[in-house]
Amino acid sequence: MPDTSETPSVLSFLGDVAKGQVLALQDYSLLVVQSVANVFTPPRYWTDTLEQMDLIGVGSLGIVAIAGFFIGGVLVLQTSSQFERFGETALTGEAVALALVRELGPTITALLVAGRNASGIASELGSMVVTEQVDAMRALGTDPVRKLVTPRVVAMVMMLPLLVAVADFVGLGGGFLVAYLTLRLGAVQFWTTAIRALAFGDLVQGFVKPLFFGFVISTIGCFQGLRVKGGTQGVGRATTSAVVISSVVVILVDFFLSKLLLYMFQK
């Protein structure tokens, strides 16, 4: 006869896992609400916010620019072969502009920033938890969410759209360079078609998404850092979880935002 003694333990284990996930979602939701509410009430830590803007924005500028440049070049290489078959190489600028501004610019930039900054936020806050600095803040009457979380959320939400703008512009520049060298497209022809291809809805899609992406990346990084347990090993696990979870959530949010924005601007 099959052994049924393990059934209760398996069900109990699955129940504990589900309960833990629900509690984690509840704690994350509470952290999100608190971080947003702190923006509208004093005290506000502007110095910390400016410092985080420098770390996130200026610190990520190099990798975002390099990635954007080569993404634009790859787009030209991939699309030019198809356009050449129909003698429509002049449309290369249009294809690159739409792909970058609508989708690749915001998404790739968000994933790069998640890899660089979500891990940094989680490791920094996790180290503060392990060394009991967060407990010391509470003992001194300082709200850790207001001091540590809100400045990082505000900085990320403000800087990610600017990084996306840089990635889009540099990507178009890389696309133009490759188009000029391989397709012999002139600057006027490329940039004219690229700019004319962009409608108001495309720009809205390109710059609304980073606001949501930045909020997701920063809050998940802070949440994973503040719930660190188990010493330095817990910091490593939190860092990995912050990058993985924020990257996956960015892609999920991108899907639903794309569906919503396309419905709004293509009616």
Helices and strands as residue ranges (DSSP letters): H 6-37, G 38-40, H 46-53, I 54-58, H 59-85, G 89-91, H 92-99, I 100-104, H 105-113, I 114-118, H 119-130, H 133-139, H 144-144, I 145-149, H 150-182, H 187-197, H 200-226, H 231-265
